[in-house]
């Protein structure tokens, strides 16, 4: 009898494992920039990919996964229909290398979603980290960053002090008009208006690229609504929000409530895969990394 119970238990365990192995996963990869040449004014190793490496990644993905649009992936997840291993490609910030990325993805016939800060389109403005990087790597502008500002900018990514964040991020961003004629990082609205909507979607990333956890509820709501107001006029727009920076300390409960109230699906950027319906979906940072080591 004891032996029969053990055998029955093993059969049940095998059956459960077999059923669970039939379930798939939704992998959402998070990229930023793709180009052949590394320009320290605009690129850093954490958000940049060389074209050859990127193409190898695409081939690797096509051999192993079903590559689908993010909108389709979220639809499957929302309905608990993740029955295979799916991959979605996403690109943040509206970097001008989107144009080359679109050429490559068209060549591979692969869909993608671009999360855009519409306030930065046509290089009308930029986030503190873009401005700081440009200045520090441009000898003619480097004098604009004082020693004090240099030290404190290095703390903006991780600080929990909202007053500190506002003070020094605003100080850096106030320098942008001095760079405007030279700074050239982002795509234009017209670039987005002309993308192939059969393959490519555009989602919101906030009108300005900021750590939403450092802003009050009213600012967050107005910022997202303003971004949607611009992007929703595009045929390729999808009601999906990519939380800027995307780590757990970059958003708060107000952020999530606003997103849900606006009827948006949303994604983070803190790693992990997805297998079922969730309030928000995980993305894996993939820039300049070996995919087989992170998936």
PyMOL commands that set and color helices and strands:
alter all, ss='L'
color gray80, all
select helices_A, chain A and resi 2-22+51-64+70-78+98-108+118-123+128-136+142-144+147-153+162-173+176-178+189-193+212-214+217-231+248-250+253-261+291-294
alter helices_A, ss='H'
color red, helices_A
select strands_A, chain A and resi 25-31+33-35+48-50+66-67+85-92+112-116+200-204+237-242+265-267+284-285
alter strands_A, ss='S'
color yellow, strands_A
deselect
rebuild
show_as cartoon
